[in-house]
Amino acid sequence: MAMLTAVGALLSMFRIKTRPQARRRELTTLRTVFAGLHFIWREKLILGAISLDLFAVLLGGAVAPASGVRAGNSAHGAMGDWDCCGPLLELARR
């Protein structure tokens, strides 16, 4: 069933027609950069989405090395029962 759905989605995707649109290319200046930052600050939904993504990437990168440290530890390592923070604290002590 999953294969049939995937093939159907793939065929539907190839049926989408796109129209090329001409865009006027504007030079990147400090004014356009600050205009973009002002837009993001003004649109709180976009600011929230970007902030959430940045924190997810930051915390995801911090947890990735912890799994390698955790693999070498016993069920309750030197940090005791701190399952969520123990590996990160052990990394910080090194």
N, C-alpha and C positions, 0 to 999 in steps of 0.2 A: 504494500500500500504506500509506503514511504517513497519507493522508487517511482511509482506512478505520479505521485504528487510532485516530486522533484522534476520529472520530465515535463509535466504540465506547466510548472513554473518556468522552466527553462524555455519552452516553446512560447509561452506568453511574453517572456522578456524580449525575445527576438522580434516579436511583432510590434513593439513600441517604436514609433517613428519620431525621430528628433529633427528639429529644424534649427540649422545654424543661425545664430543671431550675432549681428555685428555689434561689437562693444567698443565704445570710445575709451581708449587707454589714457589714463590720467597719470601724470608724473607723481612719484612718491616724494612728498615734501613733508616738512615738520607739520605744516598746516593740516595735511590729509591724515597724518598719524594721530594728531591730537583730535581731529574730528572723529576718527574711529574710536578712540578711547572715550570721548565724550558720549558717543552713541551707546557704547557698551555700558557706561556708567548710568546713562539715562534709562536704558531698557533693563529693568531689574531682572526680568526672566532670563535674558541672555547672560547677564552678570552672574546670576545664580547657577546657571548651567555650566558656565566656564569655571567658576569657583569649585563646583562639585567635581568636575572632571579633573581639575588640577590636584585637589586633595586626594581623589581616588588614585591617581597616578603616583603621587607622593607616598601614600600609605601602602600601595601595592608594591612599590619598590622597596619599602622598608621591611615588608613581611617576607619577601622572596629570599633574602639571605638567611632569615630565621629558620626556614625549613631545613636547611643544610645543617645548622647547629643542632636543631632538635633531633635529627636523625641519629646523632651520636650519643644522645643522652638517654638515661634510663627513664622510667615512667615519671619519676619525680626527681629531677636533677638537683644540682647544688642550690638552685633558687627556691626549692620547696614546691608549693602547690600553685605557683603563679603560671599557669598554663599559657595565658595570653601574653604575658610580658617577659617571662623568664628568658627565652632565647635572645630577645633584643637587649635585655639588661646584661646578659653574658657577653654579647658582642661589644657592648659599651665598656665593659670592664677590661677588655683586652687592649 
